Amino acid sequence: MPVTVTCRPPALALLLTGLAASAHAQTEPPTLEAVEVRSAPGTPSLQALPTSATVLDGEQLRDRQLQVNLSEGLAGVPGLQIKNRQNYAQDLQLSVRGYGARSTFGVRGVRLYVDGIPATMPDGQGSLSHIDIASLERVEVLRGPYSALYGNSAGGVVSLFTETPEGRPFVEGGVSFGSDGQQRLSAKAGGQTAQGLSYVVSASRFMTDGWRDHSAADRNVANAKLSTALGDDARLTLVANTMASDAQDPQGLTWAQYQATPRRASYRADNGAAVAESFNTRKSLQQTQVGATYERRLDGVHSVALTAYAGHRSMAQYQSIPAATQAAAGHAGGVIDMSRNYAGVDARWTGRFSDAPVPVTVTAGLAVDRVDEDRQGYENFVGSTLGVQGELRRDEKNTITNVDPYIQATWQLAPAWSLDTGLRYSRVKFVSDDHYLRPGNPDDSGTVTHHQALPVVALSHQVTPDATVYASAGRGFETPTFTELSYRPDGAGGLNLALQPSVSTQYELGWRQRLAGRVQGLWSAAVFHSRTDDEIVSAGGTGGRTTFRNAGTTRRYGAELQADVRLARQWALQAAYTYLNAEFREGEFAGRMLPGLSKQHLFVGLNYRPAPAWRLGVSAQHAGKVYVNDANSEAAPAFTIASASVGYTRQLGDWTLNAFARVDNLFDRQYVGSVIVNDGNSRYYESAPGRNWATGVSLRYNF
């Protein structure tokens, strides 16, 4: 679990240097097991991968956690900023090296995958709400230029994989409770049949009254996976997932409101009148998807794989747009009713030519994805009654498609030198067909296509069997999402076709070392630089509409340090530090910081195992101040918080008892957990809970 320690960046660097020296002092270090990176082409080992990457075990994510939000377990990943907004009507805020920070809902700028199936749509909008932490085997986070190989909006890549159980079947049930009425009920079953079929089925329900007023939520998630060998050379994996969520939306607060009443839902600054409650702002989500992956080794050289998926997602969201604002003929209303059908395939071939003059592994493939969307808008009132569905104000059908061929090759130039080259050509097409034609609201139909070639090159050198240095460069791009294309800053009708994709050029230099002496584990360091042209930013919000524009050139540069080591038989340390400078380079806000980002972030976690059954941990994280708008006129202050936890596992024959308890924000700090970037009403701030607790118990039976 995470830790509380005050450690300045230089101290952390000295600690890592000392650990490396300790490792070199061992004359005959034992061999550590290699960790594969499944989300990378050709599944190389983590040690050989020429980019910054973090691999987290599923048990590590679940240990002494409520298992509701990925923010519980990913705080120790350098370069990644993930924030629990205490608002289940909106998704977690997730950014990697500054990409994705502009998002006010959902995930932008970062590619998400679950069991190889994109959780990011072709336009770059992603979601984390359907992920079942209880059945995860691992999470892989890739950062840097290498991410561009994954296409549109790949400022970073987060891949999650469901476990594939082996051995005896099991059933498991659990219950957890926490502050503010949090309850989580869970059930899980899995195992492997005599014929080799691995299966896991998991379901959970989470309910909360919410930390803030008007923030209650009820979320239900179920996940299933089947995997079986087909002969000696093939494997078939089937996955299915469903999610249903109902959540109130407390919205944001102004700075004065946050200081005076941090637990209130949004209200008007001039007269104190409730906003969120009077309009009953809320969101309902439902999603169901299925997918399959077929992998086959054709011979000792060639192998193929095919992934196909399909799903349906629907959403109803009630906003707090005043009735008078919706009187304009072209206004889309205060209720969003959206339904999406989506599907895709990814076919790839891999050839391992070890006998070539220069041994090479080549992966080539084609990814095709499509979304068909029905979107309606309604007034959020009937007469004087607010927060109900009224008259139709918007009706359109939208489609988004991408067709992405790609090729990647790893060349073994010498026993200790390898060269990775890759190219992806990404083409994204948007089509909108407007069915709501009224006087004053003309046909807003439109179409636009964006495309970009995305090259990547990386050179790595294995300095020793346990130490690797690498350098990489690549180009990435990010299209606007359909939501960002919907409205024009000048208020005219039609799509915002002037909004262009942002194109980034990234560079990275990194070091990764396994420690195999008295201190065992892994540590890494990286420096990075990226320049982005036509950065997509908010152009402001009026009448409940947020519009977007291109802001010219931006620059991001910084450094990352990470250590995950076992200091002694009973002690383990996890530490991560990120320095990120992200700023506008041109235009009105040249020299200002990109909003939504902390310049510095530090996480330290220390775990102690006094006996096989007991686990104790403390953790701390520090985040620098976060500007809330492009002008940098306001900022959420820096904060430091601490946590403590205890876990107990007892084996009782075929039964396993697992219990935990934890306290977060141990010293009851008041702080802003997340911000709403460029909010049009200056309600930028989303307050985080004070001291809060969680506890739970699960019981597992192995047949």
N, C-alpha and C positions, 0 to 999 in steps of 0.2 A: 504493500500500500504506500501511498505518498507520504512525505515527511516535513517536519518543521525545523528548519535550520537557517540561520542567517549567514549567507555566504556570498561575498562580493565576487564579481566575475574574475578578478585576478586570483582570488583564493581558490576558486574552482579550477582555474587553469593550473595552478600549482599542485592541486590535489591530483589532477589527471596526469601531470608530468611525473609526480611521485609514484603513482600506480604503474605507469609505464616503466619507470626505472626499476621498480620492484620486480616486474615481470622479467626484464632482461637479466636480472641477477640470478635467475634460476638456470642452471646448466642443462637440465634435461626436462623441459616443460612437457606435460602430458598433452596429447592431441585432443582438441576440442571438436565436438560434433559440428559439422557444417550446417548452416541454416539456409534452406532454399527460399527464394523469393518467387512465389508462384505468379504474382501479377506481372513479372517482367518476361519478355519474350525469351523462350528457351529455358525458363526457370533456373537462372544461375544461382550460385550461392551468394549469400549476403556479402561475404568477404570479397568476392570477385565483382560485385555490381559497381559500375562506375558512376554512381550517383549517391546522394545522401538518402538514406532509407532507415526506417525504424520498423522492426517486427515485434509485435506484442502478442503474447500468448493469451488465449481466451480465459484460462484460469486466472491469469494475472488481472484481467479486466474485471472479473467477477468477484475476486477475493475481497471480502469485507465491504461490499458495495451493494447499493439498492438495486442495481441492474436496470435502471430506467433510461439514463442518458449516457451517450458516449463521452460526454464531458467528464464523467466520473473517472474514466481510465486513461484519457489521452492527454491529460495536463502535462505529463512528463515527456512529450514529444517535442523536440526543438523545431523551431520554424513554424509550428502550428499553433494558432490561437483559436481555441474553441470555448464558447461561452454559453452557459445555461441562462437563458433570458428569464426564467421563472414565468414563462408565458407559453403554454402548450398549444396556443392557437398559432404560434409562429415556430419555426424550426430553430435549432441551435445555430448560433453564429459561428461560422467556420472559415478560416482563411489560412493560406500557406504562403509564407514569405510575402504577405501583403496582398496576395491575389484572393479576391472574394470579399474584401472588407466592406465594399460599398453596399452589400445586400441588406435590405431591411426585412426580408423574409426569404425562406428557402436558402439554398447554397448556390453561390455563383463562383466562377473562376477556378473551381476545383472539381476534378472528375471523381465520381463515386461509383464503386462497383460492389455488388454483393453476389458472391459465388459466380463471378464472371459476367453477371448481368448488369448493365448500366443502371445506376440509380440517378444518373444525370441524363436529362432528355437532350435531343439533338441541338436545341437552342442554348444549352449550357446551364439550364436551371435544374438543380438537384434537390433531393429530399433525404433526410435521415430518419423520419418518423416511423418507418416500417421495419426498422432493424431490430432483430431479436437477440439481445446480448446473451441471453441464457444458453443459446446453442452455438455461439461463436467459437471457432477453434483458434482463429488468429485475425489480427488486423495488420495490414502493411501500409505504411505511409511513405510515398516516394516524393522527393522534393528536387527542385533544380531543373536544368535543361532537359534531362532525360524524360521528364513528364510530357514534353511536347509530342512524344510518340503516340500519345493517347488521344490526340485530336483537339477539337474545340473545347475551350475553357479548361485546359489542363495546366493551370498554374501550379498544380500539385495533384497527386493521385492518392486517394484513400480506398483501399481494397479490403473487403471483409469476406471471410470464408467460414461457412458453417462446418462444424465438426463432422468427421466420418468415423463413427464408433467402431471399435474392434473388440472381439471377445464376448463375454457373457452379456445377455440382455439385462436391462435395468429399468426401473421406474423411479421417479423422484417427484416430490411435492414440497412446496415451500410457502412461507408466508412472511412478509416483512411489514414493518410499520415505521413511521417517522413523523417528524414535526409537521404541523399544519394539515393534519388529517391524511397524511400519505399512507396508502395501503397498496401492497402488491401481492397478488396471489399467483402462483405459478405451478405448472405441471410439465413433466418432461419424461419421455421414454426413448430408449434407443438400444442399440446392440448390433450383433452380427449373427446371421443365421448360419446353419451348417453348410449351406450352399454358397456362402460368401457374400450375401446381400447385407450391406450395412445400411442402417436406417436410424433416423432421429426425428422425433416429433416433439415440438415445444409450444406451449401456449401460456400467456400471462395476461393479467388484468391489473392496470394501475389506476388508482383514484387518488385525488388530492383536493383539499379545499383551497389550496393555493396560499402562497406567502402574502401576496397582495390581495386587496379587495377585488372581487370580480375576476378571479383567476383560477377557478375550479376547473378540473379536467377529469376525463374518463377515457382511458386508452386501452384497447384490446389488440393483442398481436398474437399471431400463430404462424409457425414456420415448420416445414417438413422437408426432409432430404432423403433420397434413396440413391445408393451407389452400388454398382455391381460390376464385376469383371465379366466380359464376354469372350470366353476363351482365354488364351495366353497373351493376346496382343491388343485387346480393346477394353474399354471401360465406358459405361453409360452412367450418367448422373442426372437425376431428376430433382428439381427443387420447386417448392410452392410456398407462397407467403400471402397472408391476408392481414389487414389492419383496419380498424375502425376507431375514430377518435372524435370526441366532442369536447370543446374547450372554450371557456370564456377568454376574452381578450382585454386585459387591463390597460393596454396602450402605455404610452410614455408620460413622463412628467417634465415640467420645466425645472430649472435648477432650484428656484425658490420653493416650488412644490416638493421637490425631492428632500430638501433640507427640513421642511416643516412637517411633511406627512409622507414619509417614504413608502408606507404600506397602502396608500390610497390608490385607486384606479384614477385614470385621467379625469381632470375637471377643468373648467374654464378659469383662467387666471384673473379675469376681471370681476366675476361675481361668485366664484366658487361652485357654480352649478355643475352637477355630475354630467360627464360626457359618456363614458363607457357604460355606466349603468342605465342611463336614460335611453340609449339606443340599443342596449343589450348586445354590445359588440361580441362576436363569437365566430367560431369556425367549426364546421363538421367536415371530416375527411373519411373517405373509404377507399381502400386500394386492395386489389387482388392481382397476383401475377404468378405465372408458371414459367419454367424454363428447363432446358435440357442441354447437356454437353456430352458429345460423343467423341472419344479420343481413340485413335488406332495407330499402332506402330506397324508400318508396312514392311519394313525390313530393318537391318542394322543401321541404315542411313536415314530413311524417310519416315516421317510420321505426319498425321493430319489430325485436325480437331475442328469440330463444328459446334457452335453454341447458338441456340435459338430461344427466343423468349416472346411472351405476349402478356399484356396486362391491361387493367382498367383502373382509372383513378377518377374520383368525383369529389367535388368540393363545393360547399356553400359557405360564404363568408358575409357577415353583416358588419358594415362599417359605420362610422359615426358622422357621416357627411350630413350637414344640416339640410332640412327639406328645402329651404329657400335657394340654396346653392344648386339644387337639382332642377330648378325651374328652366334653366337654359336648354334650348332645344337639342343641343348636341351632347348634353351630359349623359353619362352611362349609368347613373343611379348609384345607390349606396349598398346594393346587394350584388355579390358576384356568385353566379351559379355556373360551374364549369364541369364538364365531363370530358375525359380523355381516354381514348383507346390507343395503345402503343405496342409496337412490336419491333423485332430486329433479329438479325443474324450476323455472326462473325465466323467466317471460314478461314482457316489458316493452315499452312503447310510449314513444316520444319525439316531442314536437312542438315545433318551433322557430317561434314566431310573431313574426317580426321586424317585421311591419307592424302589430302591435297598438298601441293608444295607449301602453301600457307594454310594450315588447318583453319576451317571456318565453320561456324554454325549460322545458318540463314533461316529466318522466319519471314514468310510473306503471306499476306491475307487481304481480305476485304470485309469491311464492316458497313452494314446498311441498317439504318434505323428510321422509324417513321412514327409520327404522332398525328392523330386526327382528333381535333378538339372542337367541341360545341361549347360556346361561351355565351351566356345571357347575362344581362344586367337588369336589375329591377330597382324601383324606388324602395327605400327602407322605411316607409311609413304608409299608412292608410288613414286618411283624414288627419286627426290629431294623435293617432296612436303610432308611436315610434318603435323601431326594432322589429317590424314585421314586413313581409314581402308585399310590395305594392305593384304598381304598373310596370310593364315591360319598357325598358329604355335602351336595351342593346341586344342584338342577336346576330351572331356571326359564326361561321365555320372556318377553322384555321387548320392548316397542315404544316408540319415541319418535317423535313427529310434530310438525312445526310448520307452521302456515299463516300467512303474513305478507303481507298487502297493504301497499303503500307508494306514496307519491307525493312528488315533490320538484320544486320550481320555482325557477328563477333569474330574477329580475326586474331588468331594466336600468332603474333608476330615473332615471338621468342618464348622460351619457357616462362619468363617472368613478365612479359609484355603482351598486352592485348589491346586491340583497337575496336571500338564499337562504332558502327555507322548506321544511320537509319533515316528513312524518309517516309513521311505520310502526307498524302494530298487530301485535304479535308474540304468538302463541298457541302454547304448547308443552304437549303432553300426554304423560304417562308412564303406561304400563300394565305391570304385572308379574303374571305367571301362574305361581304356584309349583306345581311338579310333585313336589317332594320332601316328602312328608307322612309323618312317623314319630312314634311316641310321644315326647313331649317337644319335638317340632319341628312345631308346627301350621302351618296354611296361612298363608303370609306374603304372599299376593297382595294387590294394591292398585292404586289408580289416583289420579292427581292431575293437575290442569291449572292452569297458570300463564299469565297474559296481562297485557299492559301496552301502553299507548299511548306511543309514543316520539316526541315532537316535537323539532324542531331549528329554530333561526333564526340566521342569520348576516348581518351587514352588512359590506361591504368597500368601501374607497375607494382608488382608484388615484391616489395623490398625484402621481406622475409616471409616464411610460410604463414605468419600470423599478422603481417602488416602490409597495407596496400595504400598507395597514393594514386590519386586520379585527378584528371582535369577534363571538363566537358563544356560544350557550347551548343546552343540550339536556338531555334526560333519557334515561338508559340503564338497562337492567336485566340481571341475571345470575341464571339459575335454577341450582339445584343440579344437578350431573350425576347420572346414575343411580348411579354409584359412591358419591357422597356421600349419596344417599337410601337406600342399601342397609341401613344399620344404625342403630339408635336408641341415643342416649347412655345410656338407662336399662337397656340390655341386653335389653329385651323384643323379641319377634318383630315382623315386619312392616316396611314402609317407614317411614322417618323423615318422616312427613307433616307434622310440626310445623316442618320446615325450610322457610323461606320464601325467595323470591328477594330478592336485594339490589337496591335501586333507588337510582340515583345522579343527582344534578343537577350538571351541569358548566358552567363558564364559562371563556372563554379570550379573551385579547387578544394580537394578534400583529402582527409586521412582517416583510415579506419584500422584499428588494431585489436586483436584478441589477446587477452591476458591469460596465460596458462600456468603461472607460477603459484606462489602462495595466495596472491590475490587473483581471482579468476573472473572473467567476464569480457566485456567489450567496451571500448571507448572510441569516440570519433570526433573530428573537428572539420569544419568547412567554412570557407568564405565564399561569398556570392555577390554578383552584380547583375542587374537587369535594367534595360531601358525599354520603355513602352511608348509607342506612338499611338495617338488617338485614344488615350485612356478614356473609358466610358465612366462618366460621373453624373450625379444628379444635377438637373438644371433647375430644381426647385419644385415645390408642390403647391398647387392652388386648387380649391374646389374638390379636394379629395383625390386629385390626380398628381402623381409624381412623374415628371418628364426627365429625359436624359439627353446628354450632349457629349461630344468629344472634347476633351480638355487639353489636347496637344500632347506634349511629351512629359512623362514622369520617370523617376529613377528610384530604384530600390537597391540597396546594398547592405551587407551586414555579415554577421558571423554566427556560427552555431557550435556549441559544445555539448556532448552527451556522454554519460557514463552509466553503465548498468553492470555492477560488479558485486561479487561476493567477497567481502572483506575478511571473513572468517567463517567457520562452519555455521555459526548461528547468526551472523550479521550480513545484511545485504544493503547496498546503497544504489539509489537511482537518482541521477542529477541531470538537469538539462538547463542550458542558458542560451538565450537568443538575443542578439542585438540586431535591430532592423531600423534602418533609416529609409523612409519612403516619402518622397516629396514631389511636388509639382515643379517642373522645370520651365514651363512656358505659360503665357497668358496672365490673366488677372491675379491668379494665386501663386505665381512663380515664387519658389522659396518656401512655401507653406507645406506643412506635413499632410499626407493623405489621411483623412479622418477614419476613425474606427479601428486604429492600430496602436498598440503599445510599442514604444521604441525598445524597451527592454522587458524581458520576461525571464524569471528564474524559478525553477522548481527543484526541490530537494526532498527526497523520501528515504527514510531509514527504517528497516524492518529487523526485528529481533525474534528469534525462535528459541525460547528458553527450554522447551520440551517438544517432542514430535507433535503433540496435539495442539499446542498453543502458538499463536502468531500475534505479535504486537507491532504496531507501526505508528510513526508520527510523520507528518509531512508539512511542508510550507510552500507557498508560492507567492511571488511578488510580481506585480504587473505595473508598468509605468503608466503615466497619465495618457488619456485617449482624447484627442480632439474630436468634436462631434460634427463639425461642418468644414467645408472647404476653406472658409475664411479663417479658421482657427480662432474664432472669437470666443469660444467656450470650450471647456475640456472637463472630462471626468477625472478626478484626482487619482494618483497612484494609490495602490493598496497592497497590503501584505496580510495574508490570512494563514491560519494553521489548522491542522486536523489531527485527530488521534483515533486509533481503532484497535480492536481486539478481535481475534477469531479463534474458534475452537472446533476441532474435528475429532470425532471419536468413532473408532471402528468397533462395531458390536456384531461379530460374526458376519453375516451377509448384509447387515444394515450399516449405513454410514450416517452419522449425525453431524451436521455442520451448522454452527451458530456464529453470529457476529454482532458487534455493536460498534458504533462510531459516533463521533462528534465532529462536526465541521464548523468553521469559523469559531474556533475554540475560545478566542478572546473577545468575541462579540463585537467585532468591528462593524461600523456602518460604512458601506461602500457601494458604488455603482457597479453592478455586475456586467452590464452591457449598455450599449447606446444605439439609438436609432439615427443613423447618419442622415444629415441634412433634412431633418423633419420640418415640414412646412409650418407647423404651429410652435416650433421651438420646444416641443416635448421630446427632448432627446434622451432622457435618462430612464433607465430601468433598474430599480434598486434590487440589491441582493439580500438574502435573509441574514439576520443576525445569527447568534449561536443556534444551531439546530442539530438534531440527532436522528439516528435511524438504527433499527435493530431487526434481526430476522433469524429464522431457523429453517432448515430444510432437512428432509429425511430421504435417503436413497436406499433402495433394495436391489441387490444383484442376484439374479436367478441362478 
